[in-house]
Amino acid sequence: MFRDGSWTVPSATNQNFVLDCTPERIANDRWCPRVVISRKSDERSPLYIANPRIASFDTAREAAEMGRLCGEQWIAKIEQN
């Protein structure tokens, strides 16, 4: 899903949300997923931030995709409530 450039994408689950999936570099040239979820109308006020350090990846793109999946799951859960 991610290509060169921005790590910020609109949510596929609900277009009213934006996901900033910029990964975090950690030791040994590994990458950790990270996601910041905001409403599209107010991207400066995050609703949810996740930085699950239980998994690390060889590439930034893989870590960003995992962050996106975590974010989409969070949005799907709040949609159910």
GIVEN-V73536 format. One record per residue. N is the residue number from 1. RES is the residue in one small letter. PHI is phi as a letter, one per 20 degrees, with the letter a starting at -180 (none if undefined). PSI is psi in whole degrees, 0 to 359 (NA if undefined). Layout:
BEGIN
N RES PHI PSI
N RES PHI PSI
END
This chain:
BEGIN
1 m none 319
2 f e 140
3 r c 178
4 d g 139
5 g p 225
6 s f 144
7 w e 6
8 t e 127
9 v c 154
10 p f 150
11 s f 139
12 a e 336
13 t f 318
14 n b 114
15 q f 355
16 n e 356
17 f d 153
18 v c 140
19 l d 122
20 d e 107
21 c d 28
22 t g 117
23 p f 165
24 e d 131
25 r f 134
26 i c 189
27 a g 156
28 n m 37
29 d l 38
30 r d 165
31 w c 142
32 c d 138
33 p f 151
34 r b 140
35 v b 137
36 v c 121
37 i d 130
38 s c 161
39 r f 143
40 k g 326
41 s f 342
42 d b 74
43 e f 348
44 r e 350
45 s d 93
46 p f 143
47 l e 331
48 y b 137
49 i c 129
50 a c 137
51 n c 72
52 p f 105
53 r e 18
54 i e 348
55 a c 143
56 s c 157
57 f c 159
58 d f 328
59 t c 154
60 a f 323
61 r f 318
62 e f 317
63 a f 319
64 a f 321
65 e f 321
66 m f 319
67 g f 318
68 r f 317
69 l f 318
70 c f 318
71 g f 317
72 e f 323
73 q f 318
74 w f 315
75 i f 319
76 a f 322
77 k f 320
78 i f 337
79 e f 328
80 q f 336
81 n e NA
END
